[in-house]
Amino acid sequence: MDKLIHIRFKKTDLLLFILALIFCTVLRLSILLAYPLIALMLFYYLDWRFSRNSIYLVMLIVLMWLISFRHGFYWRYNFLSLYYYIPFVVLVLAVPAPNESHLQKFMKAVTIVAAINDIAGIIQYILNPGDDNFVGIYGRFTVSQNGLALINSVLFFYYFILYGKTKKIAHILLASFFIVCSVMGFYGAGMMVLLATLMIFYFKFTLKNILKFIFFLSLIGVSVYFLMKMISPKTLEYNINIIQKFLVFDPQRSPRKMVIFYNYAKEYFAHPLDFLFGSGPGTFNSRSAFMVGSPSYFNAPILKSDHHPFYFINFAYTLWNPEVVTPYDGFMNQPFTSILALLGEYGFIVTGFLFFLIFYNYRKFNRITNIRIQGRNKPLAGSFIRFLTIFMVLLIIIDNYIEYPETIALFIVLIKLCESSLKANLAQSESV
């Protein structure tokens, strides 16, 4: 029996290292093709269970899909969208078994792979300076540097809070290394989301904290400004132009990321059934809609369809097609965001239920964290899960990350490993 348990532990450790390789290298492309299979492997090898809430939510999604047939059966759009969204729902609401070591082992593996990747990226950048040359072995396909910047942001926070517990110089050096590598990803929106996450994570509304926040936000802002100016002045100029465009809204000239929100509010609010139940998976502004309905986006002929859903062709495709897209279009001109894809395609009911369950899970494990002694004895997983949940939700709001499993699945795995660690911590404290 002990021998079987030992073999199982070895298999689990190997799986965690393989996952780190997949998430942090070009192997991440395999997740696009085998997302459901990888999700099932996590359940089997890490002893996760399907939650009742995930089953209820999947049933609700299927019901809303059937209701959407009133607009027609857009099977390519529907199936591709469900292929991404159902594994996301099942994973984010999974129930992990208690285990204290999996999180630490996985973070060590991610650290090793990411550090090798970052060093390779730094060498690439030194040999050929440019905004798109910090890639390493992560690869340029899909989100490329954006995903790499997010991995480094997560590692930065992990070692930052670990330093708070251990006060080891190695941990603060690692935190510093990973935040520099995150900036070198030149993902301005990602950096803003990271700053917003840190603000939400640490902020409490007192005069002292407000003054501290203003001081540290100014310090970080000035540091990022001069770091970008030194490394890549063109990226800095691009991000400043984006901020300036936020100040005045005009449907004809404003960034198309903002216009898509305007289009959603204008059209879906005018059709109450579509607002509540959705227009159908993959029928508005999701990545799936563009992969199937746009002839120029994602070159895979087997997915393409000339049969276009109403909301996609009239209110999303108009914002992202060969006639309007230019080589200078970046984040703020891309009309992609998972929050709108959920609201428009799956409806307010499904979206509200999903975010309620995510928030409920967040509160549940936040309470578990607060049961333990505060200060250095406070479980690291408690702080980490708070950061990851806030970070993930903000990313879902700004871009269509639910449909980028090679990025969002890493966040979910880390959140579940944090839950697993906190459960083990709670069981130990109750047995004392």
C-alpha positions in Angstrom: 0.0 0.0 0.0 2.8 2.4 1.0 4.6 1.6 -2.3 1.4 2.5 -4.3 1.1 5.8 -2.5 4.8 6.5 -3.2 4.4 5.8 -6.9 1.3 8.0 -7.0 3.2 10.9 -5.4 6.0 10.5 -8.0 3.4 10.6 -10.8 1.8 13.7 -9.3 5.2 15.5 -9.0 6.0 14.6 -12.6 2.5 15.9 -13.7 3.2 19.2 -11.9 6.5 19.6 -13.6 5.0 18.7 -17.0 2.3 21.3 -16.4 4.9 23.9 -15.7 6.6 23.1 -19.0 3.4 23.3 -20.8 2.3 26.6 -19.3 5.7 28.4 -19.6 6.9 27.2 -23.0 5.7 26.9 -26.6 4.2 23.6 -25.5 1.2 25.7 -24.3 -0.2 25.3 -27.8 -1.2 21.8 -26.9 -3.8 23.2 -24.5 -5.7 24.7 -27.4 -6.1 21.2 -28.9 -6.5 19.2 -25.7 -8.1 21.5 -23.2 -10.9 19.1 -22.0 -8.4 16.2 -21.8 -5.9 18.2 -19.7 -8.8 19.3 -17.4 -9.7 15.6 -16.9 -6.1 14.7 -16.1 -6.0 17.4 -13.4 -9.1 15.9 -11.8 -7.7 12.3 -12.0 -4.1 12.9 -10.8 -4.7 15.7 -8.3 -7.9 14.2 -6.8 -10.2 17.1 -7.7 -13.9 16.6 -7.7 -16.7 18.1 -9.8 -18.7 20.5 -7.7 -22.5 20.5 -7.7 -22.4 24.2 -8.7 -20.3 23.5 -11.8 -22.8 20.8 -12.8 -25.8 23.2 -12.3 -24.0 25.9 -14.2 -23.2 23.7 -17.1 -26.8 22.6 -17.3 -27.8 26.2 -17.2 -25.4 27.0 -20.1 -26.8 24.1 -22.1 -30.4 25.4 -21.5 -29.4 28.9 -22.6 -27.8 27.5 -25.7 -31.0 25.6 -26.6 -33.0 28.9 -26.0 -30.6 30.7 -28.4 -31.8 28.4 -31.3 -34.5 31.1 -31.8 -31.8 33.0 -33.7 -30.7 29.9 -35.7 -28.3 27.1 -35.2 -24.7 28.4 -35.6 -23.1 25.1 -34.8 -19.4 26.0 -35.5 -19.7 29.2 -33.4 -21.6 27.3 -30.7 -19.4 24.3 -30.3 -16.1 26.2 -30.5 -17.3 28.6 -27.7 -18.6 25.7 -25.5 -15.2 23.9 -26.0 -13.5 26.8 -24.2 -16.2 27.9 -21.7 -17.3 24.5 -20.3 -13.8 23.4 -19.2 -13.3 26.8 -17.7 -16.5 26.6 -15.6 -15.7 23.0 -14.5 -12.1 23.9 -13.5 -12.8 27.2 -11.8 -15.5 25.5 -9.6 -13.6 22.3 -9.0 -13.2 20.9 -5.5 -9.6 20.0 -4.8 -8.5 17.4 -2.2 -6.4 18.8 0.8 -2.7 18.8 0.1 0.0 21.1 1.5 2.9 20.3 -0.8 1.5 20.6 -4.3 1.4 24.4 -4.4 5.1 24.7 -3.3 6.3 22.0 -5.7 4.4 23.5 -8.7 5.7 27.0 -8.0 9.3 25.7 -7.8 8.8 24.0 -11.2 7.2 27.2 -12.7 10.0 29.3 -11.3 12.7 27.1 -12.9 11.1 27.0 -16.3 10.1 30.7 -16.3 13.6 31.7 -15.2 15.2 29.8 -18.0 12.7 31.3 -20.4 13.3 34.8 -19.1 17.1 34.5 -19.3 16.7 33.4 -22.9 14.3 36.3 -23.5 16.8 38.8 -22.1 19.6 37.4 -24.3 17.2 37.8 -27.3 16.4 41.3 -26.4 20.1 42.3 -25.9 21.0 40.8 -29.3 18.1 42.4 -31.1 16.3 45.1 -29.0 12.7 45.5 -29.8 9.2 45.4 -28.2 8.5 41.9 -29.6 11.9 40.2 -28.9 11.5 39.2 -25.3 10.0 35.8 -26.0 12.5 33.1 -24.9 11.1 29.6 -25.4 7.5 30.7 -24.8 6.8 31.2 -28.5 5.0 33.9 -30.4 1.7 32.2 -31.1 -1.5 33.7 -29.7 -1.0 36.0 -26.7 2.8 35.5 -26.8 4.5 38.2 -24.7 1.2 39.1 -22.9 1.0 35.6 -21.4 4.7 35.7 -20.5 4.3 39.0 -18.8 1.4 37.6 -16.7 3.4 34.6 -15.6 6.2 36.9 -14.4 3.7 39.1 -12.6 2.3 36.0 -10.7 5.8 34.9 -9.8 6.7 38.4 -8.7 3.8 38.5 -6.2 4.5 34.9 -5.0 8.1 35.7 -4.0 7.1 39.1 -2.7 4.7 37.6 -0.2 7.1 34.8 0.5 9.8 37.4 1.4 7.3 38.9 3.8 7.2 35.5 5.6 10.8 34.5 5.4 12.8 37.8 5.1 15.3 35.9 2.9 17.3 38.0 0.4 16.9 35.3 -2.3 13.1 35.8 -2.3 13.2 39.6 -2.7 15.8 39.2 -5.5 13.5 36.7 -7.3 10.6 39.1 -6.9 12.7 41.9 -8.3 13.9 39.7 -11.2 10.4 38.6 -12.2 8.8 42.1 -12.0 11.6 43.4 -14.3 10.8 40.5 -16.7 7.1 41.3 -16.5 7.8 44.9 -17.6 10.0 43.6 -20.4 6.9 41.8 -21.8 5.8 45.3 -22.8 2.2 44.5 -21.9 0.9 47.9 -20.7 -2.6 46.7 -20.0 -1.2 43.8 -18.0 0.9 46.2 -15.9 -2.2 48.3 -15.2 -4.2 45.3 -14.2 -1.3 44.2 -11.9 -1.3 47.6 -10.3 -5.1 47.6 -9.9 -4.9 44.1 -8.4 -2.2 45.2 -5.8 -4.3 48.2 -5.0 -7.5 46.1 -4.3 -5.4 43.5 -2.5 -3.8 45.9 0.0 -6.1 48.9 0.2 -8.2 49.8 3.2 -10.0 53.1 3.3 -8.2 55.0 6.0 -6.5 58.4 5.6 -3.1 56.8 6.4 -3.7 54.1 3.7 -4.9 56.7 1.2 -1.8 58.7 1.6 0.4 55.6 1.4 -1.4 54.5 -1.7 -0.9 57.8 -3.4 2.8 57.8 -2.5 3.5 54.2 -3.6 1.3 54.5 -6.7 3.2 57.6 -7.7 6.5 55.9 -6.9 5.6 52.8 -9.0 4.2 54.9 -11.8 7.4 57.0 -12.0 9.5 53.9 -11.9 7.6 52.1 -14.6 7.6 55.3 -16.7 11.4 55.7 -16.6 12.0 51.9 -17.0 9.9 51.9 -20.1 11.5 55.1 -21.4 14.9 53.5 -20.9 14.0 50.1 -22.4 11.4 50.9 -25.0 10.4 54.6 -25.6 8.0 53.5 -28.4 6.0 51.4 -26.0 5.8 54.2 -23.5 4.5 56.6 -26.2 1.9 54.0 -27.3 0.6 53.5 -23.7 0.4 57.3 -23.1 -1.7 57.7 -26.3 -4.0 55.0 -25.1 -4.6 56.8 -21.7 -5.3 60.0 -23.5 -8.0 58.3 -25.7 -9.8 57.3 -22.5 -10.6 60.8 -21.5 -13.3 61.5 -24.2 -15.7 58.9 -25.6 -16.8 59.1 -29.2 -18.3 55.9 -31.0 -16.6 56.9 -34.2 -13.1 57.7 -32.9 -12.7 56.2 -29.4 -10.7 53.0 -29.0 -12.7 50.0 -30.2 -12.3 48.3 -26.9 -14.6 51.0 -25.5 -16.9 51.0 -28.5 -17.7 47.3 -28.1 -19.1 48.0 -24.6 -21.2 50.8 -26.0 -22.5 48.4 -28.7 -23.4 45.8 -26.2 -25.3 48.2 -24.0 -27.1 49.8 -26.9 -28.2 46.5 -28.6 -28.6 44.0 -25.9 -30.5 46.3 -23.5 -32.9 46.9 -26.4 -33.6 43.1 -26.6 -34.5 41.9 -23.0 -34.5 38.2 -24.0 -31.0 38.3 -25.4 -29.8 40.4 -22.4 -31.1 37.7 -20.0 -30.5 34.5 -21.9 -27.8 35.5 -24.4 -27.7 35.3 -28.2 -25.9 32.0 -28.2 -22.3 30.7 -27.6 -19.9 32.4 -30.0 -22.3 34.8 -31.5 -21.0 38.2 -30.4 -17.5 39.4 -29.7 -15.8 36.2 -28.4 -12.6 34.8 -29.8 -14.6 31.9 -31.1 -16.9 34.2 -33.1 -13.8 35.8 -34.8 -12.1 32.4 -35.3 -15.2 31.1 -37.2 -16.7 34.2 -38.7 -13.7 36.3 -39.8 -11.9 35.1 -42.9 -8.7 36.9 -41.8 -8.5 36.0 -38.1 -7.0 32.6 -37.1 -6.2 30.8 -40.3 -7.9 27.4 -39.9 -10.3 26.8 -42.9 -12.0 23.8 -41.1 -13.5 26.3 -38.6 -14.7 28.9 -41.0 -18.4 29.6 -41.8 -20.1 32.1 -44.1 -23.2 31.9 -41.9 -22.8 34.9 -39.6 -24.8 35.6 -36.4 -26.6 38.9 -36.2 -24.7 40.5 -33.2 -21.3 39.4 -34.5 -21.6 40.6 -38.0 -23.2 44.0 -37.2 -21.7 45.0 -33.9 -18.4 43.2 -33.4 -16.9 42.3 -36.8 -17.4 46.0 -37.9 -14.7 46.8 -35.2 -12.2 44.2 -36.2 -11.8 43.4 -39.9 -9.2 44.0 -42.7 -10.9 47.3 -43.6 -10.4 48.9 -40.2 -7.4 47.1 -38.7 -4.0 48.7 -39.1 -0.5 47.5 -38.1 -0.6 50.0 -35.3 -3.8 48.7 -33.7 -3.1 47.3 -30.2 -4.9 46.3 -27.1 -7.3 49.2 -26.9 -8.5 48.7 -30.5 -9.2 45.0 -30.1 -12.9 44.5 -29.3 -12.3 41.4 -27.3 -13.3 40.9 -23.7 -14.6 37.8 -21.9 -17.0 39.7 -19.7 -18.9 40.9 -22.7 -18.7 37.5 -24.4 -20.3 36.0 -21.3 -22.9 38.7 -21.0 -23.8 38.8 -24.7 -23.5 35.2 -25.7 -24.5 33.4 -22.5 -26.7 36.0 -20.9 -26.9 38.0 -17.7 -28.2 35.0 -15.7 -25.3 32.7 -16.5 -22.8 35.5 -16.1 -24.2 36.6 -12.7 -24.3 33.0 -11.4 -20.7 32.3 -12.5 -19.3 35.5 -10.8 -21.4 34.9 -7.7 -19.9 31.4 -7.4 -16.3 32.8 -7.9 -16.9 35.5 -5.3 -18.5 32.9 -2.9 -15.4 30.7 -3.3 -13.2 33.7 -2.7 -15.0 34.7 0.5 -15.0 31.1 1.7 -11.2 30.6 1.5 -10.6 34.1 2.7 -12.4 33.1 5.9 -10.4 30.0 6.2 -7.2 32.1 5.9 -8.4 34.4 8.7 -9.0 31.5 11.1 -5.2 31.0 11.2 -2.8 33.2 13.2 -2.0 36.5 11.6 1.4 37.8 10.7 4.2 35.6 9.5 2.2 32.5 10.5 -0.6 33.4 8.2 -0.8 30.8 5.3 0.9 32.1 2.1 -1.7 30.3 0.1 -4.4 32.6 1.6 -2.7 35.8 0.3 -1.9 34.1 -3.0 -5.4 33.0 -3.7 -6.8 36.5 -3.1 -4.3 38.0 -5.5 -4.9 35.3 -8.2 -8.7 35.6 -8.0 -8.6 39.4 -8.3 -6.0 39.3 -11.0 -8.0 36.7 -13.0 -11.3 38.5 -12.8 -9.7 41.8 -13.9 -8.1 40.0 -16.9 -11.4 38.5 -17.9 -12.9 42.1 -17.9 -10.2 43.6 -20.1 -9.7 40.8 -22.7 -11.0 37.4 -23.8 -8.8 35.4 -21.5 -11.4 32.7 -20.9 -10.8 31.6 -24.5 -7.0 31.5 -24.0 -6.7 28.3 -21.9 -2.9 28.4 -22.2 -3.0 31.5 -20.0 -6.1 31.3 -17.8 -5.7 27.6 -17.0 -2.5 28.4 -15.1 -4.4 30.8 -12.9 -7.1 28.2 -12.2 -4.5 25.5 -11.4 -2.7 27.9 -9.0 -6.0 28.9 -7.3 -7.0 25.2 -6.8 -3.6 24.3 -5.4 -4.0 27.3 -3.0 -7.4 25.9 -2.0 -5.9 22.5 -1.5 -3.1 23.9 0.7 -5.6 25.9 2.8 -7.8 22.9 3.4 -4.7 21.0 4.6 -3.8 23.9 6.9 -7.3 24.1 8.3 -7.3 20.3 9.0 -4.0 20.6 10.8 -5.1 23.5 12.9 -8.4 21.7 13.9 -6.5 18.6 14.9 -4.2 20.4 17.3 
